[in-house]
Amino acid sequence: MSRALRLLWDTIPAVLLAAALLIGQAQAGTGTGVDGVQVNVPAPQRVVVLGGGLTELAFALGAGPLVIGTDASSTAPEAAAALPKVGYYRQASAEGILSLRPDLVIAHADTGPPAVLGQLRAAGLPVLVVDGTASAPALLARVDLLGAILNQGEAAAKLRAALQRQLDALPAPTGARPRVLFIYARGGGTLNVAGAGTAAHAMIELAGGENVLAAQQGYLPLTAEAVVAARPDVVLLTAGGLQSLGGMDALRAVPGVAQTPAGKAGRVLTVDDLTLLGFGPRAPSAAAALRAELSQATRGAP
């Protein structure tokens, strides 16, 4: 082999390594949202996150120091709860977000009103819209996406593997499953029940329960007739929802609840709002805990 060919041969590994590094750098800080818009922010330093589950993910990936503002649903971890708030993500304010001077906004797909994301982009702000589907595959996809856009690829790989192990550890349901009715409450004047396609439905299923309103779609107004006909073994609420009603006595007074097997036996469970509905990094462990509570609550039930 000639000296020139040998020199070329010896440089190939270095060239390949450099190319790999360049590819990695090109991918870092890049992500394509569920709306098809690609966002490229090589080194984000001032991030606003809209959606509690997304905020939890950002912190779980170690990107907490980059987050300068969140929405009102971002109640965990404590460091996120203490950050400036820009309203609830479904009713976000473009002015409030822009006032924080972010270089990146990570927004749940249900962020509204509809015009707000367009206003942010018109102001030259990169906005990554993230699929908020409440499912295990969608959760893992969110880990990958946030890991990429926040330059936390290694942390994302570790978190993804840990979440997958937790999901794999959830046993498949056997025998009759506990029949669960989820009531979304925001005071006595706002009472809805959860059908399919909701985070509550996904969590009930992940926990080995049966959503008694799975044949319905989305959230529906609560009616006494529907509650009684559903015959739930357990009524499930968020902790904040039960508190907004005024406690257990107020729940028993909700039309139809006292006439159900759950109401007669006092089988009512509550879970922290964000833990139950945010479908963030705590979702698998929350499902495992809810599974245990459902099993204990319905032990010996007819």
SULCOR-V624349 format. One record per backbone hydrogen bond with DSSP energy under -0.5 kcal/mol. NH is the residue of the N-H (numbers start at 1). CO is the residue of the C=O. If there is no record, write none. Layout:
BEGIN
NH:CO
NH:CO
END
This chain:
BEGIN
6:2
7:3
8:4
9:5
10:6
11:7
12:8
12:9
15:11
16:12
17:13
18:14
19:15
20:16
21:17
22:18
23:19
24:20
25:21
26:22
27:23
28:24
29:148
30:27
31:39
33:31
33:37
34:129
36:33
38:36
39:31
41:29
44:41
47:66
48:104
49:69
50:106
51:49
55:51
56:52
57:53
58:54
59:55
60:56
61:57
62:59
63:58
66:63
67:63
67:64
68:47
69:47
70:84
71:49
72:87
74:71
75:73
80:77
81:77
82:78
83:80
84:68
86:70
86:87
91:88
92:89
92:112
93:86
94:92
97:93
98:94
99:95
100:97
101:98
102:97
103:46
104:46
105:126
106:48
107:105
107:128
108:50
109:130
111:108
112:89
116:113
118:114
119:115
120:116
121:117
122:118
123:119
124:121
125:120
128:105
129:127
130:107
130:128
135:133
139:135
140:136
141:137
142:138
143:139
144:140
145:141
146:142
147:143
148:144
149:145
150:146
151:148
152:147
156:152
157:153
158:154
159:155
160:156
161:157
162:158
163:159
164:160
165:161
166:162
167:163
168:164
169:165
170:166
170:167
171:169
180:178
180:210
181:234
182:180
183:181
183:236
184:182
184:192
185:183
186:187
186:190
190:187
192:184
193:220
194:182
195:218
196:213
196:216
198:195
202:198
203:199
204:200
205:201
206:202
207:203
208:205
209:204
210:178
211:209
212:180
212:210
214:211
216:213
218:196
220:193
222:191
227:223
228:224
229:225
230:226
231:227
231:228
233:179
234:179
235:267
236:181
237:269
239:271
242:238
243:239
244:240
245:241
246:242
247:242
251:247
252:248
253:249
254:251
257:254
258:252
258:254
259:256
260:257
262:232
263:257
264:260
265:261
266:262
267:262
268:266
269:235
271:237
276:272
277:273
278:274
283:280
286:282
287:283
288:284
289:285
290:286
291:287
292:288
293:289
294:290
295:291
296:292
297:293
298:294
299:295
299:296
301:298
END
